[in-house]
Amino acid sequence: MKILSVTGESVPPGKGGSPADTFDRSIVTYEVGNQTKTLTVTYVRYFAKRLAESGIYDQEQAGIPVNKLAALLFLEKHPDAKESRHYINDEKAFQALFEGFSLEQLKAKYGHLPLA
């Protein structure tokens, strides 16, 4: 598997004050054999703040947004995931993506990607 790109975005707000304006999306594009695939992880934006409050990962201090990491970490933990789109609304499940996470190791492994 070769990682081609990682991006992150805020989910565009829906009409009428939809709760969609409280979500972020993380996207990773990768190659497996001759196929190019894309995996997305949509999650509650507040979880990024909770990661910092819990001392797990502070995107402000590290300089790499959570929305550029979540899909990459999901893919690393679940390389055989059948679905290409994932939604995480459970804080513990989201924090589990960051178990064993090391920014230095990530940079060493994926230094070719523009993460910041």
C-alpha positions as CSV (number, residue, x, y, z in Angstrom):
1,M,0.0,0.0,0.0
2,K,1.3,3.4,-1.0
3,I,-0.2,6.6,0.5
4,L,-0.7,9.2,-2.2
5,S,-2.3,12.1,-0.3
6,V,-4.0,13.1,2.9
7,T,-6.4,16.0,3.3
8,G,-8.8,17.3,5.8
9,E,-11.9,19.5,5.7
10,S,-14.8,20.8,7.7
11,V,-18.1,19.3,6.6
12,P,-20.0,22.1,4.9
13,P,-23.0,23.2,7.1
14,G,-26.4,22.1,6.0
15,K,-29.5,24.3,5.7
16,G,-31.4,25.4,8.8
17,G,-28.6,25.1,11.4
18,S,-27.9,21.4,10.7
19,P,-25.6,19.7,13.1
20,A,-23.4,18.9,10.2
21,D,-21.5,22.1,10.9
22,T,-19.9,20.3,13.9
23,F,-18.1,17.6,11.9
24,D,-14.7,17.3,10.2
25,R,-13.7,14.9,7.5
26,S,-10.3,13.3,7.0
27,I,-9.4,11.8,3.6
28,V,-6.6,9.5,2.6
29,T,-5.9,8.4,-1.0
30,Y,-3.8,5.4,-1.5
31,E,-2.7,2.7,-4.0
32,V,-3.1,-1.0,-3.6
33,G,-1.7,-2.9,-6.5
34,N,-3.0,-1.1,-9.6
35,Q,-6.0,0.4,-7.8
36,T,-6.3,3.9,-6.4
37,K,-8.7,4.1,-3.4
38,T,-10.0,6.8,-1.1
39,L,-11.0,6.3,2.5
40,T,-12.8,9.0,4.5
41,V,-13.4,9.3,8.2
42,T,-16.1,11.8,9.3
43,Y,-16.1,12.6,13.1
44,V,-17.4,15.1,15.6
45,R,-15.1,18.2,15.5
46,Y,-15.1,18.4,19.3
47,F,-13.1,15.2,19.5
48,A,-10.0,17.0,18.3
49,K,-10.3,19.4,21.3
50,R,-10.8,16.4,23.6
51,L,-7.6,14.8,22.3
52,A,-5.7,17.9,23.4
53,E,-7.5,18.1,26.8
54,S,-6.7,14.4,27.4
55,G,-3.0,14.9,26.6
56,I,-3.2,12.5,23.7
57,Y,-2.6,14.9,20.8
58,D,-2.7,18.7,20.6
59,Q,-3.0,19.8,17.0
60,E,-2.2,23.4,17.9
61,Q,1.1,22.5,19.5
62,A,2.0,19.8,16.9
63,G,1.1,21.9,13.9
64,I,-0.6,19.0,12.0
65,P,-4.5,19.1,12.1
66,V,-6.3,16.1,13.4
67,N,-8.4,16.1,10.2
68,K,-5.2,15.2,8.3
69,L,-4.4,12.3,10.6
70,A,-7.7,10.5,11.4
71,A,-8.1,8.7,8.1
72,L,-4.4,7.8,7.8
73,L,-4.5,6.4,11.4
74,F,-7.8,4.6,10.6
75,L,-6.3,3.0,7.5
76,E,-3.2,1.9,9.5
77,K,-5.3,0.2,12.1
78,H,-7.9,-1.2,9.7
79,P,-6.0,-1.9,6.4
80,D,-8.6,-4.4,5.3
81,A,-11.7,-2.2,5.9
82,K,-14.3,-3.1,3.3
83,E,-16.1,0.3,3.4
84,S,-14.5,3.5,2.1
85,R,-16.5,5.9,4.2
86,H,-16.5,5.8,8.0
87,Y,-18.4,7.9,10.6
88,I,-17.2,8.0,14.2
89,N,-19.5,9.5,16.8
90,D,-18.0,7.8,19.8
91,E,-15.2,9.6,21.5
92,K,-13.5,6.4,22.8
93,A,-13.5,4.9,19.4
94,F,-12.0,8.1,18.0
95,Q,-9.3,8.2,20.7
96,A,-8.5,4.5,20.0
97,L,-7.2,5.7,16.5
98,F,-4.5,7.6,18.4
99,E,-3.4,4.7,20.7
100,G,0.3,4.1,20.1
101,F,0.5,7.2,18.0
102,S,3.9,8.9,17.6
103,L,4.2,12.1,15.6
104,E,7.9,11.5,15.0
105,Q,7.2,8.0,13.7
106,L,4.5,9.3,11.4
107,K,6.8,12.0,10.0
108,A,9.5,9.4,9.4
109,K,7.1,7.1,7.6
110,Y,5.1,9.7,5.7
111,G,7.6,12.5,5.3
112,H,6.8,12.8,1.6
113,L,3.2,13.9,2.4
114,P,2.4,17.6,3.1
115,L,0.7,17.1,6.5
116,A,0.9,20.6,7.9
